[in-house]
Amino acid sequence: MIDEVYKYFAGKRVLVTGHTGFKGSWLSIWLLQMGADVIGFARAPKTLNDNFVLAALDKKMLSVIGDIRNAELLRKIINDEKPEIVFHLAAQPLVLESYANPIETFETNIMGTAYLVQACSDSSHVKDIIVITTDKVYENKSWDYGYREIDRLGGYDPYSSSKAAAELVVASLRNSFLNPRDFSIHGKSLATVRAGNVVGGGDWSENRIIPDCIRALENNKSIQLRNPYSTRPWQFVLEPLWGYLILASKMHSDPEIFASAWNFGPRYINAIPVITLVDKLVQKYGNGTWHESTSSSRPHEASFLSLDIAKAEKYLQWRPILTCDKMIDFVVDWYKSYKNESVYEICTRQIESFMEIWKSRQEN
């Protein structure tokens, strides 16, 4: 499988929206490593420590800075650069930010997705479109078992509801204009992918657990935890990205199966409380303490939510492989190394290490 996926992307023109962000930068590096010709479209990176900046990706790929809500510019990039495959990650990705700026969140995540899919639909060059949403698209009923792709969508906060709405937009455009049954006519496959609580090096977002921890550790401060006893299903960034890449490589083989929604969740044993994750991080990092926030004004955040990944296991032969401890090893390696080593080489090294683990697990 590994060789097949790598060969599929070699020489392909691939557009990554949101390439300056955390997941988008990792995906861009991986595609470059595979030999793809990568084009990026996104807002400017937020900090000088972002993965995109430190890996000097602007010198390794065509990087266009713009807003996904700019439909005219987005259409021009797609028409001029003629990508065959599109990964749509450009979004307002933060729950707490969505409380501060709900309208911008709705515009970016809903209309930005609509603009992207419509522009791809109108392009004669685009063949595969993968829209990245989140595990938070589901109506959270606090079930102990995982949500399936056919379960009801919802969303309490503006971020979650905007992503659920984006899923509905994609499903509507797919049914109306890119129906898999009519693949022989339009020649396009459109899928959505859902993952959440993704961690890894190069993430400096506000109000995310790993970046908050690293900022505190680097400044010799105690880590402040908003919800230390909440349980989350944690996942290393390369786990879902590998699922997205496998999916994209198969979308033309049987659109009626692959042009649909997909879950990419972590191992169930990686669903651990925030304090357990932080304790593991501090131990691996070598120093640090934490304390619970005393603030009484905490916006609503979803309770426990996990994904059923049976569909991806059956049709893609994808499954999560990393233990929580190995995930922390990768995370700390990046944050301990980024000041003194080439970040691009750190990322490619971690990709290679991850693929070695994947290969060994598949052989066993």
N, C-alpha and C positions, 0 to 999 in steps of 0.2 A: 504493500500500500504506500509506504513512504516514497519509494522511487516513482510511483505513478503520479502522486500528487506533485512532487517536485518537477517532474517532466511536464506536467500539465501547465504549470505557471511559467516555465522557462520561455523567455521571448515574448510572453503575452504583455499587452498594454493594460495596465490595471489602474483604475482611479480609486483613491482612498479619500473620502471626505472625512474631515476631522483628523487628518494626519499629524497635526501638531499636538494632539492630545495624548493622554497616557496610552490607551489601547491602540489608538491609530498609529502612534509612532512605533510601537512594537510590531504591529502588523506590517508597516512599511519596511522596517528593517528585515523582517522575515521574507517578505516578497523580493526584496533586493537580493538577499542571500540565495533565493531560488532562481535568480536570473531574470526576474520580471522587469519590465520597463514601467516604473511607478510614477504616477502623477498624483499630486496632493492638492486638495482644496479645503481650506479651513481658515478660521480666524488666527491671528498671530498668537504664538505661545504666550502663556501668562507670566512665566518666570524665566530667568536666565539659567535655572537649574533643570528645566524641563528636559525630558529624554530627547525630544526633537532638537533642542538647541545644543545640548552637550554631545550628541551623536553627530552633529553637523549634517543633518539630513538635507538641509537646503542645498548642499553641495553634491548630494548623491542622487537626487531625484528632482523632477520639476515640481516646485512648490508655489502654488498660487494662494495668496492671502486674500480672503474674502468671506462674506457672510452667506450662509446657506439660504438665507431668506432673499438673497439677491437672485431672483429667478433668471434674469437676463444674463448675468455674468456666468451663472452655473451652466446654463444652456450653451453659452459660447465656449466654455472650457470643454464640455462634452463633444460639441461639434468640431472644434478645432483639434483636439488631442485624440479623438477617436478611440477611447478605451473599449476593450472587449468585455472586461469584467469590472464591476463597480461594487465596492464595499462602502456602505453608508454609515459612518460613525459620528458625523458632525451632529452635535446636540448640546443642549444645556443638561448636564449629567448629574446635577446635585439636588437632593431632596430639600435641604435647608435653603439653598439659593432659590428654589422654586417658590418658597414662601415669601421671599423678599421681592422676587420679580416674576409673578405668575404669568402676566401677559406675554412677556418675552419668552418665557418657557413654552407656553402654548404655541406661539408663533414659530419658534425655532424647531420644536420637536414635531409639531403637526404639519404646519405649512411647509417647513423646510423639507420634510419627507415627501410631501405631495409634489413639490417642485422637482425634487430629485427624480422620483419615479416617472413623472410625466416627461422630463427631458430625456431620460433613458429610453422610455417607450417610443419617443419620436426619433431616436437615433437609429440609423441603419447599421451601426457598428457594435453597439452594446448588445451582448448576448446573455450575460448572467448578472443579476442584481441581488445583492445580499444586504438587507436592512437590519442593522443591529439595534435591538431595543433593550429589554431588561427583564429580569425575573419578576419585577414589581408590576408587570402589566396585569397580573392575575388579581381577581377580587379575593383579597386575603381573608380567609375564614379561620385562620389559625389552626389549620389541620396539622396533624402529626405526620401525614404522608405527603408525598410530592404532588405538585400540580402537573397535569398533563396538558399537552398542546390544545386539546379540545375543551378544556375547562373554561369557565366564564372569565372574561376580562373585566377589570375594574380599575381602582386607584383612588386612594383616600386623598393624597396630597397632589398638588399641581404637577409635580414631576411624574409620578406614577400614572396619573390619569392622562397626561399628555402622551406618554409612551403607549398606553393602551389605545388611545385614539389613533396614534400613528399606525398601530397594528391594524385597526379597522380601515384606515385609509389604504394601506397596502393591500389588504384582502379585497376591498372594493375595486381598486384599480386592476388588480390581478383578475378578478372575476369578469370585469367589464371589458378589459382591453388586452390582457395578456393571459387569457385562460389557457391552462395547460392542455386542454383538449384541442385547442387551435394552434398548438406549437408549430405544426408544419407550415402554418401561414405566417405567423409573426416571428418565430425563431428565438423567443426570449424566455428565460426562466427567472422568476421573482420569488425570493424566499425571505422570511424573517427569522432571526435567531435571538434567543433569550438566555441571558446569563446574569449573574449578579454577585456582589461582594467579592469583586476581583481585586487582587492585590499584586504588587510587584514593584520593582525598582523604577524610578523616574516619575512616580506619581507625587505631585506636590499640591494636590487640591486641598482647599479648605474643608474642614469638618469631615475628613475621612480618617479612619483610625490609624493606618500606617503612616501617612504623611504627618499627622498630628504627633504621633510617637517620635518620629525621626526629628522633627523640629525641636521638640522638648529635649531629646537626648543630646542633640548637637549643641544646645544652649544650656546644658546642665540644669534643666528644670524638671520638676515632677510632671509626669504625663497626666493631663486632666481627662477623665472619662465621663461622658454624658450618661451612658447606659451600660455600666460595667457588667451587669448580670444578664444582658440580653444575649441570646444565642443566635449566631449567624452561620450560614454555610459558606465558609471561606474557600477561595479558589485562586490558584496562581494564574497570572494573566495568560500564560502560554497554553493552558488547558483549553479554554473556550476558543482561542484563536486557531488552534489546530483543528478543532471541530469545524470552524467556519471555512477553513481552507479545504478540508476534506469535502465538505458539502459543495463548495463552489466547483470542485473538480468533477463532481458527479451530476450536476444539475441538468446537463444536456442529455445524459444517458436515459433518464426516465422522468420527464418533467411532471408527470401526474403524481409521482411519489415525492420528488425532491423540491418542487416549487410549492413550498408550504411553510408552516411554522415549525421551529425546532428548539428544543431545550438542551442546554449544555451546562449541567450543574456539577457540583463537586461530589466526592465520596461522602456518604452519609456521616462517616466518623469524623469528617472535617467540620461538622456543625458543632462548634464549641462556643462557650461564652466569651465575651470580649475580654474579660480578665484573664482567661486561660491563654488566649492569643497573645495578649500583651506580656504576660509572664514569660511565655516562650520567647518572644521577641527580645525582651530585656535580658534574659539569660544568654541568648545567642549573641546579642550585641556586646555584652560584657559589663554593663552598668545601667543604672536607671531605677526610678521609682514611679509609682502612680498614685493618684487620689481621685475620689469621686467628686464630680462637679456638684456644687451646692446650689446652683441656679435652679429656681423653681419654674422659670419660663422656658419650658422645653416643648418645641413643636412636636406634633404627633409623628412618630416614626413607626413603620410597620413592625408588627410582632413577627415571630418566627415564620419563615416561608422557605420551602424547599421545592426542588424541581424533580419530576419524574423523567428520567433520561432513557427510558426503554426504547423509544423510537430511534434515537441516535445510535444506541447500542445495536439495534437490529439491522437498520438500513445503512448505517455509515461505518459500523464496526469501530465506533469511537467510544471511549470510556475514560473517565478521570483516572490518573495513575499515581499522583503524588500524595504522600502522607502530609499531614500538617507540618511535621518537623522538617521535611524536605522543602516544603513551600517556604518556610521561614528561613531555611538555609539560603535559598535563592534570593529572597528579599534582602536579607542582611548583607549578603555578598555584594549586591549592587550598591547599597547605601554606604558600605564601608570602603568601597573601591572607587566611587565616581569622581572623587577629588584628585586622585593620583593616577588613574588609568584612562585609556581611551574608552569612552562610554559605548561607542559603536562596537568595539571589541568585547566589552563586558557583555553586551546584549547578544552578540553572535555566539559568544562562548556559552551563554546560558541556553540559547536555542539549541546548540549542538548537544549540550549535556542533557537537555530535556528529551531530545530525539533519541539519544542513546538509551535513556530510561524507557522511553516508549517502545523502542525496538526490542529491548530485553524482556519487557513485560508481554509483548505480543508473542515472542518466541516461547515464553513459558506458559 
